[in-house]
Amino acid sequence: MSLKVSYDTVCDVIQGYNDSMQERNDLCLVGEHTEQAGEQVKKVCQFKRSTLQQCSGLTDGSFGYADGKPCIIVKMNRVIGLRPRGDPYINCTAKRDTPLQMQYFPFEGRMDKMFFPYYGKNSHPDYVQPLVAVQLMLTKEDYNVEQTVECRVEGSDLRNNDERDKFLGRVTFRVKVSE
């Protein structure tokens, strides 16, 4: 099963990541888990939409779709208590014979450990998940052709290759840009 990605999906996902709203959240230590044992209501680390650069929708409200270079927003499901080891990042590949150029925002598709662990809806009510934007650098030859892309969480102890659960640590979607 693949996920059809559309412009509306990008807009829906990005809504809660307004930079001015994020200013109210805490500046957390980069590269460190945000452990909060004993605190009733957990603090939330800032994830500013502007870190997604040209895929933020701040300068290009079409998220690249108007130029034939669509931005796809990838996020992990919330998993209570998850503390990934290593340096997790999102890596995407196109299911085709030739490579497809992609750009990642934040740089290299990094998901900083400061956003982990998640403590649950009641303890962590304002939590925002880290996002990664993947911009597909399509060419004219790619237009009118459905592109299948798979993105995986890499660089950590998170599993992404379990044939019994094809969605564990990965997502597959299709994008078609028409002229």
PLY file of the C-alpha trace (Angstrom):
ply
format ascii 1.0
element vertex 179
property float x
property float y
property float z
element edge 178
property int vertex1
property int vertex2
end_header
0.00 0.00 0.00
1.38 3.40 -0.94
0.47 6.83 0.27
-0.64 9.35 -2.34
0.91 12.66 -1.39
-0.73 15.93 -2.28
-0.25 19.64 -1.69
-3.12 19.61 0.83
-1.31 16.96 2.87
1.80 19.17 3.12
-0.30 22.15 4.25
-2.10 20.07 6.88
1.11 18.65 8.34
2.93 21.99 8.54
0.13 23.95 10.33
1.33 23.46 13.92
4.90 24.44 13.16
4.44 28.22 13.02
7.75 29.86 14.04
6.09 32.43 16.34
4.21 29.65 18.16
7.42 27.64 18.44
9.16 30.60 20.13
7.14 29.71 23.26
8.75 26.26 23.36
12.12 25.50 24.92
15.52 25.70 23.30
16.83 22.20 23.91
20.33 20.78 23.72
21.13 19.69 20.16
22.15 16.04 19.91
20.89 15.13 23.41
17.71 13.32 24.43
15.38 15.60 26.41
14.93 13.51 29.54
12.23 14.87 31.89
11.67 12.32 34.64
9.54 13.53 37.49
8.03 16.56 35.74
4.22 16.48 35.52
3.91 18.42 32.26
6.83 17.93 29.92
8.53 20.79 28.12
8.48 20.92 24.35
11.53 21.59 22.18
11.31 24.20 19.44
10.96 22.92 15.90
10.78 25.97 13.70
9.14 25.62 10.33
11.87 27.83 8.83
14.38 24.96 9.27
12.63 23.37 6.29
13.93 26.28 4.17
12.41 26.27 0.66
10.05 23.47 1.73
8.65 25.46 4.67
5.93 27.15 2.63
7.07 30.50 4.00
8.56 31.79 0.73
6.83 29.40 -1.66
3.23 28.71 -0.75
3.04 25.93 -3.34
5.80 23.93 -1.57
7.64 23.51 -4.88
4.68 21.96 -6.69
4.26 24.99 -8.98
7.87 24.58 -10.19
7.64 20.80 -10.61
9.93 20.26 -7.60
7.48 19.08 -4.93
8.32 19.00 -1.25
7.21 15.97 0.71
7.02 16.15 4.51
8.09 13.01 6.38
7.51 12.51 10.08
7.76 9.57 12.43
4.81 8.30 14.40
4.84 9.25 18.05
6.21 6.35 20.09
6.10 6.79 23.86
9.53 6.46 25.44
11.48 6.11 22.17
15.14 7.09 22.55
16.94 6.42 19.27
20.65 5.77 19.48
23.02 7.03 16.83
22.10 9.97 14.61
18.71 9.26 12.97
18.04 10.68 9.53
15.61 10.15 6.68
16.96 8.69 3.45
14.77 8.42 0.36
15.26 6.51 -2.88
13.22 6.46 -6.06
12.04 3.10 -7.34
13.36 3.51 -10.88
16.39 2.72 -13.01
18.06 6.13 -12.74
18.68 8.06 -9.52
16.39 10.94 -8.66
18.01 14.04 -7.18
16.57 15.05 -3.81
17.31 17.74 -1.26
16.66 17.29 2.45
15.67 19.89 5.04
16.96 20.06 7.74
20.37 19.29 6.24
20.88 15.61 5.39
17.39 14.78 6.66
18.54 14.79 10.31
16.03 14.20 13.10
17.68 15.57 16.19
17.56 13.45 19.34
16.39 16.47 21.36
12.82 15.63 20.23
12.97 12.27 21.99
11.57 10.76 24.12
7.89 11.49 23.70
5.98 11.09 26.98
2.41 10.68 25.73
-0.55 12.92 25.04
-1.38 13.68 28.70
2.16 14.43 29.89
3.39 16.04 26.67
0.29 17.82 25.31
2.09 20.43 23.14
4.72 18.05 21.69
5.67 18.58 18.05
7.32 15.83 16.08
10.51 16.56 14.16
9.85 16.85 10.43
12.03 16.25 7.43
11.21 17.81 4.08
12.34 16.00 0.96
12.31 18.04 -2.22
12.17 15.98 -5.40
14.29 17.66 -8.05
12.25 16.48 -11.03
13.18 17.30 -14.60
10.86 17.78 -17.58
11.44 14.12 -18.49
9.98 13.12 -15.11
6.71 15.00 -15.65
3.53 13.03 -16.33
5.20 9.89 -14.94
4.26 8.54 -11.54
7.35 8.44 -9.33
7.47 5.91 -6.49
9.71 6.93 -3.60
10.59 5.06 -0.41
11.91 6.88 2.66
13.54 5.10 5.60
14.85 6.06 9.00
18.59 5.36 8.93
21.60 5.98 11.17
20.15 4.62 14.39
18.94 1.47 16.11
15.42 1.98 14.70
14.33 -0.95 12.54
13.39 -0.25 8.93
13.56 -3.61 7.17
10.97 -6.00 8.58
9.10 -7.85 5.84
6.32 -8.73 8.31
5.67 -5.00 8.81
6.39 -3.14 5.59
5.75 0.23 7.27
8.10 -0.16 10.23
10.65 2.65 9.92
9.72 3.46 6.32
7.07 4.91 4.07
6.45 4.52 0.35
4.53 7.09 -1.67
3.83 8.06 -5.26
4.04 11.51 -6.79
3.02 12.57 -10.28
3.70 16.08 -11.54
1.78 17.11 -14.64
2.79 19.90 -16.99
0 1
1 2
2 3
3 4
4 5
5 6
6 7
7 8
8 9
9 10
10 11
11 12
12 13
13 14
14 15
15 16
16 17
17 18
18 19
19 20
20 21
21 22
22 23
23 24
24 25
25 26
26 27
27 28
28 29
29 30
30 31
31 32
32 33
33 34
34 35
35 36
36 37
37 38
38 39
39 40
40 41
41 42
42 43
43 44
44 45
45 46
46 47
47 48
48 49
49 50
50 51
51 52
52 53
53 54
54 55
55 56
56 57
57 58
58 59
59 60
60 61
61 62
62 63
63 64
64 65
65 66
66 67
67 68
68 69
69 70
70 71
71 72
72 73
73 74
74 75
75 76
76 77
77 78
78 79
79 80
80 81
81 82
82 83
83 84
84 85
85 86
86 87
87 88
88 89
89 90
90 91
91 92
92 93
93 94
94 95
95 96
96 97
97 98
98 99
99 100
100 101
101 102
102 103
103 104
104 105
105 106
106 107
107 108
108 109
109 110
110 111
111 112
112 113
113 114
114 115
115 116
116 117
117 118
118 119
119 120
120 121
121 122
122 123
123 124
124 125
125 126
126 127
127 128
128 129
129 130
130 131
131 132
132 133
133 134
134 135
135 136
136 137
137 138
138 139
139 140
140 141
141 142
142 143
143 144
144 145
145 146
146 147
147 148
148 149
149 150
150 151
151 152
152 153
153 154
154 155
155 156
156 157
157 158
158 159
159 160
160 161
161 162
162 163
163 164
164 165
165 166
166 167
167 168
168 169
169 170
170 171
171 172
172 173
173 174
174 175
175 176
176 177
177 178
